[in-house]
Amino acid sequence: MRYSNFKHLILITTLLFTGYAVAEEDKYSPVREKLETCFACHGQNGASSMGAFPILAGQEFYYMYVQLKDMKKGLRESAVMGPIAASLEKSEMKLMAEFFSKQAWPETNYTVEAEQATAGKRVVGAGQCVACHLGDLRGNSRVPRLANQHPDYLLATMLDFKNGVRKNSPAVATLLKTFSEQELKDVSDYLSSYSE
């Protein structure tokens, strides 16, 4: 009798722990198919290796959620992302943003000449970028991580703000209009190769 009860206890305990693991594993199941679509451009789990597509793995949760909302509303225009975001529900945007935010930021290993790094650092200081993106330029909640992002993506984004293409952060647009394209190129190179 005791042996039978012990077997039942082990079976119940195993089922409980297995069920917990499956529940944790399935947390993102409502958006798995949509995440796979993201991986096509942004890389597996958001670890983009292509310069035109931003790294999402390890990016700030709330920032990514707001960007998806802005794309859905048309506040941030994107021929590719606009239609994708338009199809998302609020709960899906939150789950997707959470998924990417919990991934590890990949190694990018960009390097830049000392002269470019100095020029970029000077512009970052003049623009007071650390006031929002913090001293390590890794962002926090409402502002994105800039450190070690792809330089092509960084430059394209800054130019979109500067030229009025991207309109979902007027303060950033106003600031970036004060810098030349070369200065922004120096900034993108500096940020992509940033090390503490």
GROMACS elastic network, one bead per residue, 0.5 to 0.9 nm:
[ bonds ]
;  ai    aj funct       b0    kb
    1     4     6  0.51691   500
    1     5     6  0.63871   500
    1     6     6  0.86987   500
    2     5     6  0.51332   500
    2     6     6  0.61461   500
    2     7     6  0.86525   500
    3     6     6  0.50336   500
    3     7     6  0.62114   500
    3     8     6  0.86804   500
    4     7     6  0.51240   500
    4     8     6  0.63179   500
    4     9     6  0.86924   500
    5     8     6  0.50605   500
    5     9     6  0.61567   500
    5    10     6  0.86839   500
    6     9     6  0.50119   500
    6    10     6  0.62351   500
    6    11     6  0.85638   500
    7    10     6  0.51691   500
    7    11     6  0.61086   500
    7    12     6  0.86165   500
    8    12     6  0.60737   500
    8    13     6  0.84836   500
    9    12     6  0.51898   500
    9    13     6  0.60750   500
    9    14     6  0.84999   500
   10    13     6  0.51009   500
   10    14     6  0.60064   500
   10    15     6  0.85202   500
   11    14     6  0.51396   500
   11    15     6  0.61449   500
   11    16     6  0.85952   500
   12    15     6  0.51026   500
   12    16     6  0.61050   500
   12    17     6  0.86931   500
   13    16     6  0.50980   500
   13    17     6  0.62637   500
   13    18     6  0.84653   500
   14    17     6  0.53103   500
   14    18     6  0.59238   500
   14    19     6  0.82960   500
   15    18     6  0.50277   500
   15    19     6  0.57491   500
   15    20     6  0.83694   500
   16    19     6  0.50933   500
   16    20     6  0.61359   500
   16    21     6  0.86916   500
   17    20     6  0.50030   500
   17    21     6  0.62282   500
   17    22     6  0.86169   500
   18    21     6  0.51173   500
   18    22     6  0.61659   500
   18    23     6  0.85257   500
   19    22     6  0.50745   500
   19    23     6  0.60110   500
   19    24     6  0.85590   500
   20    23     6  0.50330   500
   20    24     6  0.61702   500
   20    25     6  0.84856   500
   21    24     6  0.51284   500
   21    25     6  0.60135   500
   21    26     6  0.85244   500
   22    26     6  0.59586   500
   22    27     6  0.86109   500
   23    26     6  0.51591   500
   23    27     6  0.63061   500
   24    27     6  0.54013   500
   24    28     6  0.85829   500
   25    28     6  0.74154   500
   25    29     6  0.80836   500
   26    30     6  0.81902   500
   27    30     6  0.76194   500
   27    95     6  0.84554   500
   28    31     6  0.56234   500
   28    32     6  0.59679   500
   28    35     6  0.89512   500
   28    95     6  0.65741   500
   28    96     6  0.77069   500
   28    99     6  0.72940   500
   29    33     6  0.79642   500
   30    33     6  0.78263   500
   30    34     6  0.85779   500
   30    92     6  0.74573   500
   30    95     6  0.84480   500
   31    34     6  0.51550   500
   31    35     6  0.60347   500
   31    36     6  0.86631   500
   31    92     6  0.63222   500
   31    93     6  0.88422   500
   31    95     6  0.72282   500
   31    96     6  0.68232   500
   32    36     6  0.62771   500
   32    37     6  0.88318   500
   32    96     6  0.87003   500
   33    36     6  0.51599   500
   33    37     6  0.66633   500
   34    37     6  0.50783   500
   34    38     6  0.65546   500
   34    39     6  0.88875   500
   34    84     6  0.89048   500
   34    92     6  0.89807   500
   34    96     6  0.83677   500
   35    39     6  0.63252   500
   35    45     6  0.79575   500
   35    46     6  0.88940   500
   35    96     6  0.69489   500
   35    99     6  0.87962   500
   36    39     6  0.50435   500
   36    40     6  0.67836   500
   36    44     6  0.80900   500
   36    45     6  0.84926   500
   37    40     6  0.55287   500
   37    41     6  0.78375   500
   37    42     6  0.89720   500
   38    41     6  0.59826   500
   38    42     6  0.58087   500
   38    43     6  0.74757   500
   38    44     6  0.83843   500
   38    45     6  0.83949   500
   38    46     6  0.74175   500
   39    45     6  0.63169   500
   39    46     6  0.61195   500
   39    47     6  0.83459   500
   39    48     6  0.80971   500
   40    43     6  0.59871   500
   40    44     6  0.76684   500
   41    44     6  0.87993   500
   41    46     6  0.84896   500
   41    48     6  0.71415   500
   41    49     6  0.89954   500
   41    50     6  0.78289   500
   41    52     6  0.89524   500
   41    53     6  0.64346   500
   41    54     6  0.88995   500
   42    45     6  0.77567   500
   42    47     6  0.63146   500
   42    49     6  0.75832   500
   42    50     6  0.76596   500
   42    53     6  0.57770   500
   42    54     6  0.65656   500
   42    55     6  0.64105   500
   42    56     6  0.69660   500
   42    57     6  0.88220   500
   43    49     6  0.65118   500
   43    50     6  0.80400   500
   43    53     6  0.87127   500
   43    55     6  0.80424   500
   43    56     6  0.87924   500
   44    47     6  0.57320   500
   44    48     6  0.72078   500
   44    57     6  0.89470   500
   45    48     6  0.83341   500
   45    56     6  0.79304   500
   45    57     6  0.62727   500
   45    99     6  0.82554   500
   45   100     6  0.66478   500
   45   103     6  0.68838   500
   45   104     6  0.89777   500
   46    54     6  0.83110   500
   46    55     6  0.58107   500
   46    58     6  0.82797   500
   46   100     6  0.62729   500
   46   103     6  0.77654   500
   46   105     6  0.87685   500
   47    54     6  0.84787   500
   47    55     6  0.54042   500
   47    56     6  0.64158   500
   47    57     6  0.53020   500
   47    58     6  0.86424   500
   47   103     6  0.84175   500
   47   104     6  0.82501   500
   47   105     6  0.70173   500
   47   106     6  0.58870   500
   47   107     6  0.89721   500
   48    51     6  0.76709   500
   48    52     6  0.89912   500
   48    53     6  0.64238   500
   48    54     6  0.63517   500
   48    56     6  0.73237   500
   48    57     6  0.80506   500
   48   106     6  0.82795   500
   48   150     6  0.87264   500
   49    52     6  0.89488   500
   49    53     6  0.79175   500
   49    54     6  0.86566   500
   49    55     6  0.78103   500
   49   106     6  0.89868   500
   49   108     6  0.80661   500
   49   150     6  0.83980   500
   50    53     6  0.57625   500
   50    54     6  0.79257   500
   50    55     6  0.88023   500
   50   150     6  0.79064   500
   51    54     6  0.70392   500
   51    55     6  0.88457   500
   51   149     6  0.86490   500
   51   150     6  0.51722   500
   51   151     6  0.68295   500
   51   152     6  0.52995   500
   51   153     6  0.59390   500
   52   150     6  0.75067   500
   52   151     6  0.85965   500
   52   152     6  0.57730   500
   52   153     6  0.50221   500
   52   154     6  0.88206   500
   52   156     6  0.82227   500
   53    56     6  0.89190   500
   53   150     6  0.78181   500
   53   152     6  0.84567   500
   53   153     6  0.62443   500
   54   149     6  0.67883   500
   54   150     6  0.64919   500
   54   152     6  0.89802   500
   54   153     6  0.60344   500
   54   154     6  0.81491   500
   55    58     6  0.79970   500
   55    59     6  0.74004   500
   55   105     6  0.77654   500
   55   106     6  0.80852   500
   55   149     6  0.63801   500
   55   150     6  0.73571   500
   56    59     6  0.52225   500
   56    60     6  0.84719   500
   56    64     6  0.81335   500
   56    97     6  0.86412   500
   56   100     6  0.58273   500
   56   101     6  0.72444   500
   56   103     6  0.83899   500
   56   105     6  0.80056   500
   57    60     6  0.89379   500
   57    99     6  0.83630   500
   57   101     6  0.59018   500
   57   102     6  0.71781   500
   57   104     6  0.57951   500
   57   105     6  0.52314   500
   57   106     6  0.72627   500
   58    61     6  0.83103   500
   58   100     6  0.60911   500
   58   102     6  0.58596   500
   58   104     6  0.51066   500
   58   106     6  0.82194   500
   58   145     6  0.85498   500
   59    63     6  0.78581   500
   59    64     6  0.72673   500
   59    97     6  0.85773   500
   59   100     6  0.68441   500
   59   101     6  0.51047   500
   59   102     6  0.82757   500
   59   103     6  0.83088   500
   59   104     6  0.88678   500
   59   105     6  0.74919   500
   59   138     6  0.84110   500
   59   139     6  0.83301   500
   59   144     6  0.65114   500
   59   145     6  0.60557   500
   60    63     6  0.54308   500
   60    64     6  0.63298   500
   60    65     6  0.87737   500
   60    97     6  0.81068   500
   60    98     6  0.86075   500
   60   100     6  0.84728   500
   60   101     6  0.56372   500
   60   102     6  0.89709   500
   60   138     6  0.86273   500
   60   139     6  0.70503   500
   60   140     6  0.63941   500
   60   141     6  0.55284   500
   60   142     6  0.73629   500
   60   143     6  0.72776   500
   60   144     6  0.59018   500
   60   145     6  0.68583   500
   61    64     6  0.53887   500
   61    65     6  0.62645   500
   61    66     6  0.87595   500
   61    94     6  0.80912   500
   61    96     6  0.89546   500
   61    97     6  0.52511   500
   61    98     6  0.54999   500
   61    99     6  0.84203   500
   61   100     6  0.75055   500
   61   101     6  0.50919   500
   61   102     6  0.82931   500
   61   140     6  0.89759   500
   61   141     6  0.65313   500
   61   142     6  0.82594   500
   62    65     6  0.50136   500
   62    66     6  0.61314   500
   62    67     6  0.85747   500
   62    94     6  0.82924   500
   62    97     6  0.73123   500
   62    98     6  0.83081   500
   62   101     6  0.88728   500
   62   140     6  0.87490   500
   62   141     6  0.53105   500
   62   142     6  0.57262   500
   62   143     6  0.82790   500
   63    66     6  0.52283   500
   63    67     6  0.62251   500
   63    68     6  0.87879   500
   63    97     6  0.83392   500
   63   140     6  0.83857   500
   63   141     6  0.60022   500
   63   143     6  0.57807   500
   63   144     6  0.60937   500
   64    67     6  0.50566   500
   64    68     6  0.63053   500
   64    69     6  0.86701   500
   64    93     6  0.84896   500
   64    94     6  0.85939   500
   64    96     6  0.86671   500
   64    97     6  0.54920   500
   64    98     6  0.85430   500
   64   100     6  0.86098   500
   64   101     6  0.82810   500
   64   142     6  0.85282   500
   64   144     6  0.80234   500
   65    68     6  0.52780   500
   65    69     6  0.63373   500
   65    70     6  0.87051   500
   65    90     6  0.87545   500
   65    93     6  0.59002   500
   65    94     6  0.58227   500
   65    95     6  0.88138   500
   65    96     6  0.79955   500
   65    97     6  0.54099   500
   65    98     6  0.82497   500
   66    70     6  0.60345   500
   66    71     6  0.85383   500
   66    93     6  0.87989   500
   66   142     6  0.80982   500
   67    71     6  0.61065   500
   67    72     6  0.85201   500
   67    75     6  0.88955   500
   67    76     6  0.73580   500
   67   168     6  0.85862   500
   68    71     6  0.50968   500
   68    72     6  0.61377   500
   68    73     6  0.86465   500
   68    76     6  0.86490   500
   68    81     6  0.83597   500
   68    82     6  0.85558   500
   68    85     6  0.58390   500
   68    86     6  0.87081   500
   68    88     6  0.85307   500
   68    93     6  0.65599   500
   68    97     6  0.85415   500
   69    72     6  0.50430   500
   69    73     6  0.62148   500
   69    74     6  0.85346   500
   69    75     6  0.84578   500
   69    76     6  0.88301   500
   69    85     6  0.73163   500
   69    86     6  0.86381   500
   69    88     6  0.89239   500
   69    90     6  0.78641   500
   69    93     6  0.76396   500
   70    73     6  0.50839   500
   70    74     6  0.59511   500
   70    76     6  0.53358   500
   70    77     6  0.82947   500
   70    85     6  0.86973   500
   70   168     6  0.71270   500
   71    75     6  0.58879   500
   71    77     6  0.60481   500
   71    78     6  0.71016   500
   71    81     6  0.69308   500
   71    82     6  0.52723   500
   71    83     6  0.84455   500
   71    84     6  0.87608   500
   71    85     6  0.59775   500
   71    86     6  0.73434   500
   72    75     6  0.77229   500
   72    76     6  0.81093   500
   72    77     6  0.88790   500
   72    81     6  0.85685   500
   72    82     6  0.60530   500
   72    83     6  0.76512   500
   72    84     6  0.81025   500
   72    87     6  0.78759   500
   72    88     6  0.78310   500
   73    76     6  0.77035   500
   73    77     6  0.89762   500
   73    82     6  0.85608   500
   73    85     6  0.86688   500
   73    86     6  0.76079   500
   74    77     6  0.55891   500
   74    78     6  0.83592   500
   74    82     6  0.71110   500
   74    86     6  0.88183   500
   75   166     6  0.78175   500
   75   167     6  0.62884   500
   75   168     6  0.55051   500
   76    82     6  0.80516   500
   76   165     6  0.84373   500
   76   166     6  0.57659   500
   76   167     6  0.62167   500
   76   168     6  0.57229   500
   77    80     6  0.89540   500
   77    81     6  0.79671   500
   77    82     6  0.63727   500
   77   165     6  0.77053   500
   77   166     6  0.66999   500
   77   167     6  0.82693   500
   78    81     6  0.51995   500
   78    82     6  0.50772   500
   78    83     6  0.82968   500
   79    82     6  0.57044   500
   79    83     6  0.72562   500
   80    83     6  0.65195   500
   80    84     6  0.71021   500
   81    84     6  0.51015   500
   81    85     6  0.59342   500
   81    86     6  0.83867   500
   82    85     6  0.52762   500
   82    86     6  0.60385   500
   82    87     6  0.88876   500
   83    86     6  0.50005   500
   83    87     6  0.66411   500
   84    87     6  0.55729   500
   84    88     6  0.70084   500
   85    88     6  0.52554   500
   85    89     6  0.84653   500
   85    93     6  0.81291   500
   86    89     6  0.82727   500
   88    91     6  0.81568   500
   88    92     6  0.59963   500
   88    93     6  0.63163   500
   89    92     6  0.51830   500
   89    93     6  0.63188   500
   89    94     6  0.87764   500
   90    93     6  0.51492   500
   90    94     6  0.63206   500
   90    95     6  0.87235   500
   91    94     6  0.51959   500
   91    95     6  0.62409   500
   91    96     6  0.86573   500
   92    95     6  0.50829   500
   92    96     6  0.60553   500
   92    97     6  0.84627   500
   93    96     6  0.51945   500
   93    97     6  0.60365   500
   93    98     6  0.84498   500
   94    97     6  0.51634   500
   94    98     6  0.60109   500
   94    99     6  0.85071   500
   95    98     6  0.50660   500
   95    99     6  0.60527   500
   95   100     6  0.87415   500
   96    99     6  0.50417   500
   96   100     6  0.63583   500
   96   101     6  0.85649   500
   97   100     6  0.53744   500
   97   101     6  0.60713   500
   97   102     6  0.87231   500
   98   101     6  0.50599   500
   98   102     6  0.62722   500
   98   103     6  0.89978   500
   99   102     6  0.54829   500
   99   103     6  0.69181   500
  100   103     6  0.54139   500
  100   104     6  0.85922   500
  101   104     6  0.80158   500
  101   105     6  0.89376   500
  103   106     6  0.88489   500
  105   108     6  0.89609   500
  105   148     6  0.89484   500
  106   148     6  0.88729   500
  107   110     6  0.89517   500
  107   148     6  0.79985   500
  108   148     6  0.64113   500
  108   149     6  0.77048   500
  108   150     6  0.77751   500
  108   192     6  0.79830   500
  108   193     6  0.82023   500
  109   148     6  0.78439   500
  109   192     6  0.83111   500
  109   193     6  0.68226   500
  110   148     6  0.74306   500
  110   150     6  0.82468   500
  110   151     6  0.84889   500
  110   189     6  0.81599   500
  110   192     6  0.60068   500
  110   194     6  0.83205   500
  111   189     6  0.79522   500
  111   190     6  0.84279   500
  111   192     6  0.77750   500
  111   193     6  0.51339   500
  111   194     6  0.85176   500
  112   115     6  0.82503   500
  112   116     6  0.64589   500
  112   117     6  0.62893   500
  112   189     6  0.63927   500
  112   190     6  0.69008   500
  112   192     6  0.86024   500
  112   193     6  0.64148   500
  113   116     6  0.53847   500
  113   117     6  0.62663   500
  113   118     6  0.87108   500
  114   117     6  0.50061   500
  114   118     6  0.60953   500
  114   119     6  0.85847   500
  115   118     6  0.51915   500
  115   119     6  0.62390   500
  115   120     6  0.86326   500
  116   119     6  0.50252   500
  116   120     6  0.60018   500
  116   121     6  0.84047   500
  116   185     6  0.89654   500
  116   186     6  0.56308   500
  116   187     6  0.82775   500
  116   189     6  0.72039   500
  116   190     6  0.69010   500
  117   120     6  0.51073   500
  117   121     6  0.59557   500
  117   122     6  0.84759   500
  117   186     6  0.69367   500
  117   187     6  0.78071   500
  117   189     6  0.70423   500
  117   191     6  0.84807   500
  117   193     6  0.82170   500
  117   194     6  0.86578   500
  118   121     6  0.51056   500
  118   122     6  0.61311   500
  118   123     6  0.88104   500
  118   186     6  0.85321   500
  118   190     6  0.78862   500
  119   122     6  0.51515   500
  119   123     6  0.65322   500
  119   124     6  0.88139   500
  119   183     6  0.74259   500
  119   186     6  0.60771   500
  119   187     6  0.74980   500
  119   190     6  0.81340   500
  120   123     6  0.52315   500
  120   124     6  0.62156   500
  120   125     6  0.86120   500
  120   183     6  0.68037   500
  120   184     6  0.76117   500
  120   185     6  0.78605   500
  120   188     6  0.73965   500
  120   189     6  0.71219   500
  120   190     6  0.52047   500
  120   191     6  0.77662   500
  121   124     6  0.50142   500
  121   125     6  0.61254   500
  121   126     6  0.85696   500
  121   186     6  0.81903   500
  121   187     6  0.68204   500
  121   190     6  0.65501   500
  121   191     6  0.83458   500
  122   125     6  0.51399   500
  122   126     6  0.61565   500
  122   127     6  0.85838   500
  122   187     6  0.85564   500
  123   127     6  0.59384   500
  123   128     6  0.83321   500
  123   129     6  0.87803   500
  123   179     6  0.81637   500
  123   183     6  0.68286   500
  123   184     6  0.79901   500
  123   186     6  0.81081   500
  123   187     6  0.66406   500
  124   127     6  0.51663   500
  124   128     6  0.60446   500
  124   129     6  0.54941   500
  124   130     6  0.75989   500
  124   187     6  0.66757   500
  124   190     6  0.89215   500
  124   191     6  0.89068   500
  125   129     6  0.66132   500
  125   130     6  0.75871   500
  126   129     6  0.79408   500
  127   130     6  0.84308   500
  127   175     6  0.70091   500
  127   176     6  0.82338   500
  127   179     6  0.89751   500
  128   131     6  0.56586   500
  128   132     6  0.80417   500
  129   132     6  0.59888   500
  129   133     6  0.59425   500
  129   134     6  0.74688   500
  129   135     6  0.85350   500
  129   137     6  0.79105   500
  130   135     6  0.50389   500
  130   136     6  0.76104   500
  130   137     6  0.63304   500
  130   139     6  0.87439   500
  131   134     6  0.57308   500
  131   135     6  0.76699   500
  132   135     6  0.87524   500
  132   137     6  0.84648   500
  132   139     6  0.70946   500
  132   140     6  0.79868   500
  132   142     6  0.88462   500
  132   143     6  0.67209   500
  133   136     6  0.75746   500
  133   138     6  0.61613   500
  133   140     6  0.67478   500
  133   143     6  0.61201   500
  133   144     6  0.69069   500
  133   145     6  0.68063   500
  133   146     6  0.74367   500
  134   137     6  0.50738   500
  134   138     6  0.65948   500
  134   139     6  0.58806   500
  134   140     6  0.74916   500
  135   138     6  0.78635   500
  135   139     6  0.87784   500
  136   139     6  0.78626   500
  136   145     6  0.89516   500
  136   147     6  0.73171   500
  136   194     6  0.86173   500
  136   195     6  0.83789   500
  136   196     6  0.68498   500
  137   140     6  0.89754   500
  137   144     6  0.84712   500
  137   145     6  0.59977   500
  137   146     6  0.56026   500
  137   147     6  0.52714   500
  137   191     6  0.80297   500
  137   194     6  0.84785   500
  138   143     6  0.86417   500
  138   144     6  0.69193   500
  138   146     6  0.58749   500
  138   147     6  0.56858   500
  138   148     6  0.88358   500
  139   142     6  0.76819   500
  139   143     6  0.51652   500
  139   146     6  0.70125   500
  139   147     6  0.85628   500
  140   143     6  0.55328   500
  140   144     6  0.67440   500
  140   145     6  0.73823   500
  141   144     6  0.74844   500
  143   146     6  0.89995   500
  145   148     6  0.82628   500
  145   149     6  0.76348   500
  146   149     6  0.56115   500
  146   150     6  0.88548   500
  146   154     6  0.78233   500
  146   188     6  0.88465   500
  146   191     6  0.62363   500
  146   192     6  0.74932   500
  146   194     6  0.88977   500
  147   190     6  0.86103   500
  147   191     6  0.50532   500
  147   192     6  0.58355   500
  147   193     6  0.73959   500
  147   194     6  0.55722   500
  147   195     6  0.78659   500
  148   151     6  0.81410   500
  148   190     6  0.88010   500
  148   191     6  0.59295   500
  148   193     6  0.56961   500
  148   194     6  0.58776   500
  148   195     6  0.81573   500
  149   152     6  0.87962   500
  149   153     6  0.75444   500
  149   154     6  0.69132   500
  149   188     6  0.85231   500
  149   191     6  0.70541   500
  149   192     6  0.51071   500
  149   193     6  0.83755   500
  150   153     6  0.54416   500
  150   154     6  0.62429   500
  150   155     6  0.87572   500
  150   188     6  0.80095   500
  150   189     6  0.86011   500
  150   191     6  0.85703   500
  150   192     6  0.57289   500
  151   155     6  0.60406   500
  151   156     6  0.84716   500
  151   185     6  0.81158   500
  151   187     6  0.86617   500
  151   189     6  0.55494   500
  151   190     6  0.83857   500
  151   191     6  0.74053   500
  151   192     6  0.53614   500
  151   193     6  0.85495   500
  152   155     6  0.53224   500
  152   156     6  0.61351   500
  152   157     6  0.85666   500
  152   185     6  0.88661   500
  152   188     6  0.74631   500
  152   189     6  0.86290   500
  153   156     6  0.51465   500
  153   157     6  0.60546   500
  153   158     6  0.85776   500
  153   188     6  0.83614   500
  154   157     6  0.52090   500
  154   158     6  0.61764   500
  154   159     6  0.86016   500
  154   184     6  0.88022   500
  154   185     6  0.86052   500
  154   187     6  0.85204   500
  154   188     6  0.54475   500
  154   189     6  0.85773   500
  154   191     6  0.83154   500
  154   192     6  0.81295   500
  155   158     6  0.51605   500
  155   159     6  0.60860   500
  155   160     6  0.85002   500
  155   181     6  0.86347   500
  155   184     6  0.64320   500
  155   185     6  0.59401   500
  155   186     6  0.89669   500
  155   187     6  0.79896   500
  155   188     6  0.54624   500
  155   189     6  0.84727   500
  156   159     6  0.51735   500
  156   160     6  0.61093   500
  156   161     6  0.87563   500
  157   160     6  0.50173   500
  157   161     6  0.63873   500
  157   162     6  0.86298   500
  157   166     6  0.78582   500
  158   161     6  0.51552   500
  158   162     6  0.60971   500
  158   163     6  0.85761   500
  158   166     6  0.88932   500
  158   172     6  0.85898   500
  158   173     6  0.80312   500
  158   176     6  0.67820   500
  158   181     6  0.89909   500
  158   184     6  0.69833   500
  158   188     6  0.85459   500
  159   163     6  0.58784   500
  159   164     6  0.83237   500
  159   165     6  0.82027   500
  159   166     6  0.87667   500
  159   173     6  0.89955   500
  159   176     6  0.78891   500
  159   177     6  0.86931   500
  159   181     6  0.73599   500
  159   184     6  0.77637   500
  160   163     6  0.52768   500
  160   164     6  0.60319   500
  160   166     6  0.51954   500
  160   167     6  0.84972   500
  160   173     6  0.83405   500
  161   164     6  0.52645   500
  161   165     6  0.60292   500
  161   167     6  0.67585   500
  161   168     6  0.87045   500
  161   169     6  0.79783   500
  161   170     6  0.82197   500
  161   172     6  0.69157   500
  161   174     6  0.80806   500
  161   176     6  0.67724   500
  161   177     6  0.77795   500
  162   165     6  0.77412   500
  162   166     6  0.82113   500
  162   172     6  0.83248   500
  162   173     6  0.53134   500
  162   174     6  0.72978   500
  162   175     6  0.80529   500
  162   176     6  0.51675   500
  162   178     6  0.82747   500
  162   179     6  0.83784   500
  162   181     6  0.89115   500
  163   166     6  0.78213   500
  163   173     6  0.79768   500
  163   176     6  0.89256   500
  163   177     6  0.74662   500
  164   167     6  0.62409   500
  164   173     6  0.70432   500
  166   169     6  0.77144   500
  166   170     6  0.88807   500
  166   173     6  0.79223   500
  167   170     6  0.62385   500
  167   173     6  0.74181   500
  168   172     6  0.89047   500
  168   173     6  0.87378   500
  169   172     6  0.54968   500
  169   173     6  0.63773   500
  169   174     6  0.88145   500
  170   174     6  0.60752   500
  170   175     6  0.85808   500
  171   174     6  0.51840   500
  171   175     6  0.62504   500
  171   176     6  0.87029   500
  172   175     6  0.51140   500
  172   176     6  0.61045   500
  172   177     6  0.86132   500
  173   176     6  0.52526   500
  173   177     6  0.62150   500
  174   177     6  0.54110   500
  174   178     6  0.71603   500
  175   178     6  0.56952   500
  175   179     6  0.76781   500
  176   179     6  0.55376   500
  176   180     6  0.82801   500
  176   184     6  0.79876   500
  177   180     6  0.75709   500
  179   182     6  0.81348   500
  179   183     6  0.60252   500
  179   184     6  0.66739   500
  180   183     6  0.51372   500
  180   184     6  0.63654   500
  180   185     6  0.86427   500
  181   184     6  0.50800   500
  181   185     6  0.61510   500
  181   186     6  0.86824   500
  182   186     6  0.62270   500
  182   187     6  0.86094   500
  183   186     6  0.50488   500
  183   187     6  0.62628   500
  183   188     6  0.87329   500
  184   188     6  0.61480   500
  184   189     6  0.85900   500
  185   188     6  0.51204   500
  185   189     6  0.62523   500
  185   190     6  0.85603   500
  186   189     6  0.51902   500
  186   190     6  0.60775   500
  186   191     6  0.85923   500
  187   190     6  0.50235   500
  187   191     6  0.60005   500
  187   192     6  0.84505   500
  188   191     6  0.52212   500
  188   192     6  0.60620   500
  188   193     6  0.86372   500
  189   192     6  0.52849   500
  189   193     6  0.63461   500
  189   194     6  0.85290   500
  190   193     6  0.53686   500
  190   194     6  0.59227   500
  191   195     6  0.86730   500
